[in-house]
Amino acid sequence: MPRAHVVGWGKYIPQKVLTNDDLSRMVETSDEWIVTRTGIRERRIAAENETTATMAVQAARQALEVARIGPEKVDLIVVATATPDYLFPSTACLVQDALGATRAAAFDLAAGCTGFVYALAVAAAMVESGAVQTALVVGSETLSRITDWTDRNTCVLFGDGAGAVVLRAGPDSGGVLASVLGADGSGSDLLMLPGGGSRHPASHQTVANRMHSIKMQGRDVFRFAVRVIPMVTRQALERAGLTLDDVALFIPHQANGRIIESALRDLKLPPEKVYGNLERYGNTSAASIPIALCEAVEEGRLRPGDVVVCVGFGAGLTWGATVLRWTHPQPAPVPAWRQFLRRLRYALAAIRSWLRHRWWRVFTGRR
């Protein structure tokens, strides 16, 4: 049976930086209070013209460029997000259109901050089954759009960004070795966005009650996270036939520094085996693991043959872990002429997309 190998990776980080000192001028807090309790020093905020889809497209293009794969070769696009551009159509369809991935199926996956691990497991299973040859998996979030900036218990945590990987079928000696996914819906009220769905559709009352912002029972989520991270890590490694001693790099969901420290103590993993960027980006939900994975590769923390474990936990409540044996070396720099051709290809895809939408508006009389 072939395995799904990560052959491309990319990320997109918004330019705007929101520091703890900036937040201290918005709510009653301080840099010392935030760092002590979370480990976060700053986070990135999407610009007004940026959305979950536009950031996903930027990360996806970078991942495809690393993989040396054109968008027309992609068979499947899965976007993990809790902040889609619309309830429907899916953000993945917007990404598919913007990339010009004309032969790809596309759908969104909602599993909170565990979304990327869920999406990676689903896409890998489809690659391994032979249903698809090449899959693009993206985690993208604009959490700043659903954050209550008057609630200091939550607004200090979240940031925006996107990360992506390209999966392709390859030898069974590496790639995605095992995944374990879990859920406990009895904790669904511990971390949620109450308004905007069919239970509490948008109204003056839901807006007045701030029901369109993240609500979280922080203590309960903390207890849940420190319990499931070690549990699912061990389960995934056992399923892969490996032990903690085999792990070269551990990439947990970047939610809270104290949660990560507690998990490391339980797993007895040394700090040098853990990758973190929490202090720079905060909690970017489904985007946190792919962003961290991309940066780990760029910094030389992952080399062919290394075993990496990615662990997520989040709303649902959900949790999951994926074990990969890294097989792809750092690619050589892309020649300037190839970069130009790639940019030209994406520009043509954008023009085709505009023409299709324009034709449809004319055809339906909506000029």
RARARA-V278039 format. One record per backbone hydrogen bond with DSSP energy under -1.0 kcal/mol. NH is the residue of the N-H (numbers start at 1). CO is the residue of the C=O. E is the energy in kcal/mol with one decimal. If there is no record, write none. Layout:
# RARARA-V278039
nh = <NH,NH>
co = <CO,CO>
e = <E,E>
This chain:
# RARARA-V278039
nh = <3,5,7,10,12,18,20,23,24,25,26,27,29,34,35,36,37,38,41,42,43,45,50,55,56,57,58,59,60,61,62,63,64,65,66,67,69,73,74,75,76,77,78,79,80,81,94,95,96,97,98,99,100,101,102,104,105,107,109,114,115,118,119,120,121,122,123,124,125,126,127,128,129,131,132,135,136,137,138,139,140,141,145,146,151,154,155,157,159,160,161,162,163,164,165,166,167,168,169,170,175,176,177,178,180,182,184,187,188,190,192,195,196,207,208,209,210,211,214,215,217,218,221,222,223,224,225,226,228,229,231,232,233,234,235,236,237,238,239,240,241,242,246,247,248,249,250,251,253,255,257,260,261,262,263,264,265,266,267,268,269,273,274,275,280,281,282,283,287,288,291,292,293,294,295,296,297,298,299,300,301,305,306,308,309,310,311,312,314,318,319,320,321,322,323,324,325,326,339,340,341,342,343,344,345,346,347,348,349,350,351,352,353,354,355,356,357,358,359,360,361,362,363,364,365,366,367>
co = <170,168,166,164,162,43,41,19,20,22,23,23,27,30,31,32,33,34,279,279,18,16,47,51,52,53,54,55,56,57,58,59,60,61,62,63,64,70,71,134,134,105,136,107,138,109,90,91,92,93,94,95,96,96,100,101,75,77,79,111,112,114,115,116,117,118,119,120,121,122,123,124,125,126,126,167,76,165,78,163,80,161,142,143,148,151,151,154,283,44,141,12,139,10,137,8,135,5,133,3,325,4,323,323,321,319,317,184,185,187,215,211,200,203,204,205,207,206,146,192,190,216,217,218,219,220,221,222,224,225,227,228,229,230,231,232,233,234,235,236,238,237,243,244,307,307,273,309,311,253,38,256,257,258,259,260,261,262,263,264,264,270,271,250,277,277,278,157,284,285,287,288,289,290,291,292,293,294,295,297,296,326,303,324,249,322,251,320,318,314,182,312,180,310,178,308,175,306,335,336,337,338,339,340,341,342,343,344,345,346,347,348,349,350,351,352,353,354,355,356,357,358,359,360,362,361,365>
e = <-2.2,-2.9,-2.6,-2.2,-2.8,-3.2,-1.7,-1.9,-1.9,-1.1,-2.0,-2.6,-1.5,-2.3,-2.7,-2.2,-1.5,-2.4,-1.7,-1.8,-1.7,-2.1,-1.8,-2.2,-2.0,-2.3,-1.6,-2.2,-2.6,-2.6,-1.7,-2.2,-2.6,-2.1,-2.2,-2.0,-2.3,-2.1,-1.3,-2.4,-1.2,-2.4,-2.6,-1.8,-3.6,-1.6,-1.2,-2.3,-2.7,-2.1,-2.3,-2.4,-1.3,-2.0,-1.9,-1.7,-2.4,-2.0,-2.3,-1.6,-1.8,-2.2,-2.9,-2.8,-2.2,-2.4,-2.7,-2.4,-2.0,-1.8,-2.2,-2.9,-1.9,-1.2,-1.4,-2.5,-3.0,-2.7,-2.7,-3.0,-1.9,-2.5,-1.7,-1.5,-1.8,-1.3,-2.9,-1.8,-2.0,-2.6,-2.0,-2.1,-2.6,-2.7,-2.5,-2.2,-3.3,-2.1,-1.6,-2.1,-2.4,-2.5,-2.7,-1.3,-2.5,-2.8,-2.7,-1.9,-1.8,-1.8,-2.5,-4.0,-2.7,-2.0,-2.5,-2.1,-1.6,-2.8,-2.5,-2.8,-3.0,-1.1,-2.3,-2.4,-2.2,-2.2,-2.6,-2.4,-2.3,-2.2,-1.1,-3.0,-1.9,-2.2,-2.0,-2.4,-2.2,-2.3,-2.2,-1.6,-1.0,-3.1,-1.5,-1.1,-2.7,-1.7,-3.1,-3.2,-1.8,-1.6,-3.5,-2.0,-2.4,-2.1,-2.2,-2.3,-1.9,-1.9,-2.5,-1.5,-1.6,-2.1,-1.8,-2.3,-1.4,-1.6,-2.6,-3.4,-2.3,-1.8,-2.0,-2.3,-2.9,-2.3,-2.3,-2.5,-2.0,-2.3,-2.0,-1.7,-2.9,-4.0,-2.5,-2.7,-2.1,-2.6,-1.9,-2.9,-2.4,-2.4,-2.2,-2.1,-2.3,-2.4,-2.9,-2.8,-2.7,-3.3,-2.2,-2.3,-2.0,-2.3,-2.5,-2.5,-2.4,-2.3,-2.2,-2.5,-2.1,-2.1,-2.2,-2.7,-2.4,-2.4,-2.6,-2.5,-2.4,-2.7,-2.9,-2.2,-2.1,-2.4,-2.9,-2.1,-1.1,-2.3,-1.1>
